[in-house]
Amino acid sequence: MIDMHAHWRPAELTEALRERAREPRIVRNAAGMEVLKTRVGEEPLSKAFDDVAFHVRRMDRQGVSTSVLSLLGSFCWIESQPLEVSLPLCRTVNDRLSAICQEHPGRFAAFAALPLADVSAAAAELDRVMKLPGIVGTQVPGNGFVTRKDAEAMRPLMEVANRHKAIVFIHYGPRPGDVFPKVPAETDNARRRNGTLDMQASLSSVMVTLCLTDYLDAYPDAPVVVHNLGGNIPYEVERMDHRSLLDTPNEELPSARFRRAKVMVDCNSFGARAIEAAVALYGADRIVCGTDGSEFGCDWTLKALADARIGEDERQKILYRNAAAMLAERAQIAPQRVAA
């Protein structure tokens, strides 16, 4: 298995987290212990950051050949700071991610973090890091592509990505200045509403922008991956086709355009029935694996793929071959492995 969606919590941000006045930040709790405090709780510093050796052992247990690392959402605050703050922090993270890739040849690749408050500076940093070993592209927030108008502001990044043949990993999340999360914490079931309902709706809109407009035509060499099966599109496409036949009968059906688009999706956090629906719409050639970088996520994904009513050739494409083809000219990857 190649894990294209493996979030990372870099210890290099420890000092910056100590200086913050709002979550996420490092504080001393009532017992005098330093903890990483976020909007969902707190945890000791000994568990707050990722350890490479621990991660490699988990990969070996699960049969993960290569993990593509990207910042965990709660650490993406570094990208939204003023440029004089965000650029040094992003560079520190990106240089360390490249070092991890070099220290463990074939086991890791990485998506860069970018100072998104200044798109020109973000484009310059992407240009820099694409020369570093192991960096295969960048992770960018989904809010940058919810509409065609939103996506226009991202063109400087897309132009650099196209020039370097960099992968653009579009993940649910805010641009600098966006209200986020959308659902206040005091709302009932806030985590379900934010982490599933709003996330999937947002990603569906991203896919409409990318697949039902000509936006990506200018960037044929920049592969795009949208996480979580590209939102709810596999379930909603039949209604889209129905509305299209009623409202715009002379237009090509949305289902045909989604299938023809080159946008990839990952199957992170979804079960067997959802994977079957995605294979029916996109085709197995367009789906890769993702686990969020957790053991639970890996177990869940492997079971979902094992239970999915798809062919073995389709299953192997999703597990390894699609990602291997995407990464092959961009980074060293490990051969397919068997779980320990």
N, C-alpha and C positions, 0 to 999 in steps of 0.2 A: 504494500500500500504506500502511496505517496500522499502526504497530508498537505494540501494546499492552503489550509486555513488553521494555522497553529499560532495562537496568540502568545506573546512573550511579555514578561514583566521585568524590565531591566533594572538591576540593582544600581546601575550608574546614575539613576535619578534620585538616589537616597537624599543627598544634600539638598537638591532642589525641592524635594517634598517636605523637608524640615522647614524650609523658608516660607512655605505657603500659608495663607491665612484662611483658606477654605478647602473643603474636600475636593480631591484626595490630598491628604497631607499626613505627615508624621507628627504625632503628639505623644505626650506621656499620659497614660490613663490613671485612674484613681489609685492603682497599685504602684505607680511610679515606673511602669514598664513602657518602653517606646513601642507604639503600634502604628500601623498604617490604617488611617481612618478614612472610610469612603462613605458615600450616601447610603450604602446598604449594610454598614457595620464596621468592625475593626478586626485586624488580625495581627499577631506578633510579627516583628520584622523578620524573624527566622523563617517565616512561612510566606512573607509578602512578596518575595521576588523569586524568579525562576533560577534553577541551578542546572547547568548544562549536563553534568554527569547524571543527575537524577532523570533528566529528560531523555537522555540516550538510553538509560536502562528501561524506561517505560516504552520507548520505541522498540527496543529489542523484544520485550515481552509481547508486544502487540503486533509485531511483524511490520512496523512502519520503516520503510527503507530511507525516506527523506522527508523532513519536515520543512515547510517554507514558513519562516517566522515573520510575525507582524505584531505591532504594538497592540496590547489589550486595550479595549475602549477606554477604561478608566485611566489609562496612562497617556491617552491621546490629547490630554490637556496641554501637553508641551507644544502641540502644533498650532494652538489657537492663541498663544501668547504674542505680545508685541515682538517684532522681528529681532530686536536686540536680546530678547530672552529666548525666543523659540529657536533661532538658528543655531546657537551654540549647543543647545540641548539636543536638537535633532541630529546634528553632526556627531555628537558624542554617542548617541544611540546607534546611528548608522555605521560608524566606524567599528563599534563593538560587535554589531551583528555580522559585519564582514569578517572580523577576526574569528568569531565563532565558526563561521563557514570554513575558514582556512585551517583552524585547529582540528576540525572534524570533517575531512574531505568526503564529499558525497552525502553526508548525513543531513546537512542543512543548506538551505538557500534562504534568502530574506527579501522582504518588501520594505522599502525605505520609508521613514517618517519624514514629513516635509513641513516647513514653516508656512502654514496655509493662510495666515493673515495677510501675506504678501505673495500673490500668485507668481509674480516675476521672480522673487527670491526662491520660491518653492521650485520653479522650473530650473533655476540655476543649480539648486542643490540636487535635484534629480539628475541633471547633466553631470554633476560631479560624481555622485555615488554610482552611476552606471558604469564607471570605470573601475570600481572596487570589486575584488573577487567575491562571488557569492550573491551579490545584489542582483536580483532578476527583475525588479520593477518597484512599484510603490503601492501602498494602500491609501485610498482616498475615500472621503465620506460620501455616502449615498445622497445626502442632501445637495451635493454639487451637480446631480444629474436627474433630479426629480422631474424637471421640465426642460424643454429645449432651451428656454431662456436661461435657466440655471447653468446648463451645460456650456453655454457660450463663454462664460467666465473661466471655464476650465481648459480652454483651448491652448494656452501656453504650455500647460502640463502635457496635454495630449500630443502636441507637436514634438516635444522633447522625447516623450515615450515612443512615438512613431520612429523618430530618427535612430533611437537606440534599440528598437525592437523590444522595448520594455513591457512587461505585463502590468496591466492596470487592474488592481484588485479593488473592486468597489464594495465597500462594507457599510452597512447601516450606521449612520452617525451624522452629527451636525457639522456645518461649516462654522468658522469663527463668527460669533455674534448671534447664531441661531438660538432660539429658546429650546432647551433640551434638558431632560426629557420632556415630551409634550404633555404627558399626563402627570399632574402633581402627585407627590407621594401620599397625600392624605386621601386620594381617590380610592374607592374599593378596587381591589385586584389591580393595583397600579402596575405591578411588575408584569402581570399577564397582558395588560393593555399596552404597555410600552414595549415589552420584550417579545411579544408575538403579534398582537393586532396592528400596532402602528408600524413595527418593523416590517412585517410582510406587506402591508399596504404601500409603504414607502418604496420597498424594493420592486413591487409591481410597477409603480410609476417609473422607476429607473429603467426597467425593461421596455416600457412603452416608448420612452425617449430614445433608447439605444436601438431598438429593433423596428419601431414604426415610423422613424424619421430617417433622413439621410446623414445624420450627424457623424456617424463613424466612417462614412465613405472616404473622408480625408485622411484616415489613419489606418490603412490596411495592414501595417506592420506592427501595430500595437495590440496584442491580444488583450481582451477584456474578460474578466471573471467577476460575476456577481454572486454573492453568497446566498445561502438558503433557497436554492432552486429558483432564484430570480423572483422571489415573492410568491404570490398566489396565482401566477399566470397559468400553470398547468390545470388549475381548477376553474379559472375564470375565462379561459380562451373560448370555450363553447358559447358562453353568453356573448363574448365579444363578436364572435362570428355571426351569431343570431342578430345582434344589433346592427352589425355591418350590412347584412343582407337587407334589413329593413330601412336603414338610414342612408347608406351609401352603396347601393347594389352594384355600382360599376367599379368599385375599388377592389383590389386584391384582398382576400380574406386575411384578417390578422393572424390566424393560425399558420397560414402559408408564409407570412413574413417572419413570424417568430422562428419557424423551422429553418428558414433560409438564412437568417442572421447568423453571424459567426460568434456571437457572444456566448461564452462558456458560463456554466453555473456550477456551484458545488452543492453537495447533498448534506451539508452539515445540519445536524439535529433533526433530520426528517426520517420517517419510518418507511417500511417496505411499500405500502400502498402509494405514498407520495412519490417515491422513486419510480414506481411503475408509471404513474401519470406523467412524470417528467420525461421518462424514456419515450413514452408514446408521443409527446409533443415535440421535444427538442431532438430526440435521437440519442442513443448512448454515447455517440462521439462527442457530445457537447457537455458531458457531466464529469466532474472530478470529485475527489473525496475531500472532506474537511472535518476536523474534530474539535475546533476551538483550542487545541493544544492540551486537552485534558484526557485522562485515562477513561473517565466516564464517557466522554464524547467519542472516543475511539471504539469502545465496546459497543456503544449504541449504533454507530455507523456500520461497523462490521456485521452486527446482527441484522440490521435493516437490509443490507445488501445480500446477506445470506438468505433472508426470508423473501426477498423480492422475486416476483414471478417474471424473471427476465432470463435470457439465455446466458450461458457461461461465458461466451465471448463478450457479450455486453457487460457482464459483471467485471471481467478482467480489464476492459477498457476503462471503466469507472475507477476501479481500484488502483490501477497503475499506468496503463499504456497511454491514456490521454494526457495525463500530467507529464509523463516521461517525454512525450513528443514535444510538449510545450517548453519544457525546461532544458532539453538536450543541448540546444545551441546557446543557452544562456548561463548554465552552471553545471558543475559536476554533480551527478546523482549516483546513488548506490543501486546495485542490482536489486530486483525484487526479492524480498525476504520471506521466510516462514516464521510465524510467531513462536517464541520459545515455549 
